[in-house]
């Protein structure tokens, strides 16, 4: 049975639509019902919704408490995400991010990632495969011996290994 996580980008897009609808009309019964149904679907949906709300709150703190300004920010954020604004996409999807320094991360699989500065990854491990997606930057991965493969997706390329250590840089982040 395949137990892979739902597509994070699709969940974020769906959550953004719900947050925009609720911001425009916070007492709309159908919007509230749609939000509750979305959240009840599972943990991935709740995480996507929470990330979207956090992103909106960051924008709200930087703006006057005016609902039209917040609505405009949310619309801009959703549009930027749809049209591929990389920094927003990375901020909303990343499970782990570094800024100006490196970091050692213990992944849900138990493996260790040593992230470079200005890097972001998403932990996509499921029951069948230990997997990490490099959204930006790169890192050094120390992989435990296991019968399950460990994969790192970096743009169009995927590296797979068992019981080794290797470095991966996202080809999309080279030269940035």
C-alpha positions as CSV (number, residue, x, y, z in Angstrom):
1,X,0.0,0.0,0.0
2,X,1.4,3.4,-1.0
3,X,1.4,5.8,1.9
4,X,3.1,8.8,0.3
5,X,2.3,12.3,1.5
6,X,-0.1,14.3,-0.5
7,X,1.4,16.8,-2.9
8,X,2.4,19.7,-0.7
9,X,2.1,22.4,-3.4
10,X,-1.5,21.4,-4.2
11,X,-2.3,21.4,-0.5
12,X,-0.8,24.9,-0.1
13,X,-2.7,26.2,-3.1
14,X,-6.0,24.8,-1.7
15,X,-5.3,26.2,1.8
16,X,-4.4,29.6,0.2
17,X,-7.8,29.7,-1.5
18,X,-9.6,28.9,1.7
19,X,-7.7,31.5,3.7
20,X,-8.5,34.1,1.1
21,X,-12.2,33.2,1.1
22,X,-12.3,33.3,4.9
23,X,-10.5,36.7,5.0
24,X,-12.9,38.2,2.6
25,X,-16.0,36.9,4.5
26,X,-15.0,35.4,7.9
27,X,-18.6,34.4,8.8
28,X,-19.4,32.7,5.4
29,X,-21.0,29.4,6.5
30,X,-19.9,27.6,3.3
31,X,-16.3,28.8,3.6
32,X,-16.2,27.7,7.2
33,X,-17.6,24.3,6.3
34,X,-15.1,24.0,3.5
35,X,-12.3,24.8,5.9
36,X,-13.4,22.3,8.4
37,X,-13.7,19.6,5.7
38,X,-10.2,20.4,4.5
39,X,-8.7,20.3,8.0
40,X,-10.5,17.0,8.8
41,X,-8.8,15.3,5.8
42,X,-5.6,14.8,7.7
43,X,-2.3,16.1,9.2
44,X,-0.8,17.2,5.9
45,X,-3.9,19.5,5.3
46,X,-3.7,20.9,8.8
47,X,0.1,21.6,8.3
48,X,-0.6,23.3,4.9
49,X,-3.3,25.5,6.4
50,X,-1.2,26.4,9.4
51,X,1.7,27.4,7.1
52,X,-0.5,29.5,5.0
53,X,-2.0,31.3,8.0
54,X,1.5,31.9,9.4
55,X,2.6,33.5,6.1
56,X,-0.5,35.7,6.2
57,X,0.2,36.7,9.8
58,X,3.8,37.7,8.9
59,X,2.4,40.0,6.3
60,X,-0.3,41.3,8.6
61,X,2.3,42.2,11.2
62,X,4.2,44.3,8.7
63,X,1.0,46.1,7.5
64,X,-1.5,48.3,9.2
65,X,-4.4,46.3,10.6
66,X,-6.6,46.9,7.6
67,X,-8.5,44.0,6.1
68,X,-8.2,45.3,2.6
69,X,-4.4,45.4,3.0
70,X,-4.4,41.9,4.4
71,X,-6.6,40.6,1.6
72,X,-4.3,42.2,-0.9
73,X,-1.3,40.6,0.7
74,X,-3.0,37.2,0.7
75,X,-4.0,37.6,-3.0
76,X,-0.4,38.6,-3.8
77,X,1.0,35.6,-1.9
78,X,-1.4,33.2,-3.6
79,X,-0.6,34.6,-7.0
80,X,3.1,34.6,-6.4
81,X,2.9,31.0,-5.3
82,X,0.8,30.0,-8.4
83,X,3.2,31.8,-10.7
84,X,6.4,30.4,-9.2
85,X,7.8,33.1,-7.0
86,X,10.6,31.0,-5.6
87,X,11.2,32.6,-2.2
88,X,7.5,32.3,-1.2
89,X,7.3,28.8,-2.5
90,X,10.3,27.8,-0.5
91,X,9.0,29.6,2.6
92,X,5.7,27.8,2.4
93,X,6.9,24.3,1.5
94,X,10.1,23.9,3.5
95,X,10.2,21.7,6.6
96,X,13.7,22.9,7.3
97,X,15.5,26.2,6.3
98,X,18.8,27.8,7.0
99,X,19.6,31.4,6.6
100,X,23.2,32.6,7.0
101,X,24.6,29.6,8.8
102,X,24.7,25.8,8.4
103,X,22.5,23.4,10.4
104,X,22.5,19.7,11.4
105,X,19.0,18.3,11.0
106,X,17.7,14.9,12.1
107,X,15.2,13.8,9.5
108,X,12.0,11.8,10.3
109,X,13.8,8.8,8.8
110,X,16.5,9.1,11.5
111,X,19.1,10.1,8.8
112,X,21.1,13.3,9.3
113,X,21.2,16.3,6.9
114,X,23.9,18.9,7.3
115,X,22.3,21.8,5.4
116,X,24.4,24.5,3.8
117,X,23.7,28.2,4.5
118,X,20.7,29.5,2.6
119,X,19.2,26.1,2.0
120,X,15.7,24.6,2.3
121,X,14.5,21.0,2.3
122,X,11.2,19.2,2.6
123,X,11.1,15.8,4.4
124,X,9.0,13.5,2.1
125,X,9.7,10.3,3.9
126,X,6.9,7.8,3.8
127,X,6.6,4.1,4.7
128,X,8.3,2.8,1.6
129,X,11.0,5.3,0.8
130,X,13.2,7.7,2.8
131,X,13.1,10.9,0.7
132,X,14.1,14.5,1.0
133,X,13.4,17.3,-1.6
134,X,16.0,20.1,-1.9
135,X,14.0,23.2,-2.5
136,X,17.0,25.5,-2.4
137,X,20.8,25.2,-1.7
138,X,22.1,21.9,-0.7
139,X,23.6,19.8,2.0
140,X,25.6,16.7,3.1
141,X,23.5,13.7,3.9
142,X,24.6,11.0,6.3
143,X,22.5,8.0,5.4
144,X,22.0,5.0,7.8
145,X,22.1,1.5,6.4
146,X,18.6,0.3,5.8
147,X,16.6,-1.9,3.4
148,X,14.7,1.2,2.4
149,X,16.4,3.4,-0.2
150,X,17.2,7.0,0.7
151,X,16.5,9.5,-2.1
152,X,17.2,13.2,-2.5
153,X,15.3,15.1,-5.1
154,X,17.1,18.2,-6.4
155,X,15.2,19.7,-9.2
156,X,15.0,17.3,-12.1
157,X,17.7,15.0,-10.6
158,X,17.3,12.3,-7.9
159,X,20.2,10.7,-6.0
160,X,19.5,7.4,-4.3
161,X,21.7,5.6,-1.8
162,X,21.9,3.0,1.0
163,X,24.3,3.4,4.0
164,X,26.6,6.1,2.8
165,X,27.2,9.9,3.0
166,X,27.0,12.2,0.0
167,X,26.6,15.9,-0.9
168,X,23.8,17.3,-3.0
169,X,23.2,20.8,-4.4
170,X,20.1,21.9,-6.1
171,X,20.9,22.7,-9.8
172,X,18.2,25.4,-9.5
173,X,20.2,27.2,-6.8
174,X,23.5,27.2,-8.6
175,X,24.6,30.7,-9.4
176,X,22.1,32.4,-7.0
